[in-house]
Amino acid sequence: MEQNIETPLKMEEIARGTGVSSRHLNRLFKQHFDQTSSEYYRDLRLSRAQRLLRTTSLSVLEVANACGFAAQSSFARQFSQTFGHVPSANRRQHGLSCQPRSEDE
């Protein structure tokens, strides 16, 4: 999962790669992490997004794309539900702002 943040794999692919069924994979995640494998993967991607927002000058859209979210609106909604604030507020809390990049960068 960590190696496929930008282009997330389907749970069926992950299960197949580990040699278990999707159902069994979900049971294992529920047992060990108290959430489904999909929820765990989403939270992993959102945690990476939070780190990128805190430590880079990437735009919110660039962070969303780098973390496998196809739409900025979906990313912002899920980020807000998980962390209690919008992505741009996360950046402001840590004293960062997104500076537009020049064409040469």
C-alpha positions in Angstrom: 0.0 0.0 0.0 2.8 2.4 0.9 4.5 1.8 -2.4 1.3 2.7 -4.3 0.1 5.9 -2.8 0.0 8.0 -6.0 -1.8 5.2 -8.0 -3.7 3.2 -5.4 -4.3 -0.5 -6.1 -7.7 -2.1 -5.8 -8.2 -4.2 -2.8 -8.7 -7.3 -5.0 -5.2 -6.7 -6.4 -3.7 -6.4 -2.9 -5.5 -9.5 -1.6 -4.4 -11.5 -4.7 -0.8 -10.3 -4.1 -0.9 -11.5 -0.5 -2.5 -14.8 -1.4 -5.7 -14.3 0.5 -9.3 -13.4 -0.5 -10.5 -9.8 -0.2 -12.9 -10.9 2.5 -10.1 -12.5 4.5 -7.9 -9.4 4.0 -10.7 -7.2 5.4 -11.2 -9.6 8.4 -7.5 -9.4 9.1 -7.5 -5.6 8.9 -10.5 -5.4 11.2 -8.9 -7.7 13.7 -5.5 -5.9 13.8 -6.4 -2.3 12.9 -10.1 -2.0 13.8 -10.9 -0.8 10.2 -11.3 -2.3 6.8 -8.4 -2.6 4.4 -9.9 0.2 2.3 -10.2 2.5 5.3 -6.6 1.8 6.3 -5.4 2.5 2.7 -7.4 5.8 2.6 -6.0 6.9 6.0 -2.5 6.0 4.8 -3.0 8.2 1.7 -4.5 11.1 3.8 -1.6 10.9 6.3 0.9 11.2 3.4 -1.1 14.2 2.2 -1.0 15.8 5.6 2.8 15.4 5.6 3.1 16.9 2.1 1.0 19.9 3.1 3.2 20.5 6.1 6.5 20.1 4.5 6.2 21.1 0.8 4.9 24.0 -1.2 2.9 21.8 -3.5 -0.6 23.1 -4.2 -3.6 21.3 -2.7 -4.4 19.9 -6.1 -0.8 18.6 -6.5 -1.0 17.0 -3.1 -4.3 15.4 -3.9 -2.9 13.9 -7.1 0.3 12.8 -5.4 -1.8 10.8 -2.9 -4.1 9.1 -5.4 -7.2 11.3 -5.3 -8.6 12.0 -8.7 -10.7 15.0 -7.6 -9.6 17.8 -5.3 -13.2 18.1 -3.9 -13.2 14.4 -2.9 -9.8 14.8 -1.3 -10.8 18.0 0.6 -14.0 16.3 1.9 -12.2 13.2 3.1 -9.3 15.2 4.5 -11.8 17.4 6.5 -13.7 14.3 7.8 -10.5 12.7 9.0 -8.6 15.7 10.4 -11.4 18.2 11.2 -10.2 21.0 8.8 -9.6 21.6 5.2 -6.2 20.9 3.6 -5.3 24.6 3.2 -6.0 25.2 7.0 -3.5 22.4 7.7 -0.9 24.3 5.8 -1.6 27.6 7.5 -1.5 25.9 11.0 2.2 25.1 10.2 3.1 28.4 8.8 3.4 27.3 5.2 1.8 28.8 2.2 1.7 27.6 -1.3 3.7 29.9 -3.5 2.9 29.7 -7.3 5.8 28.1 -9.2 7.3 29.9 -12.1 7.2 28.3 -15.6 10.9 27.5 -15.2 10.5 25.2 -12.2 
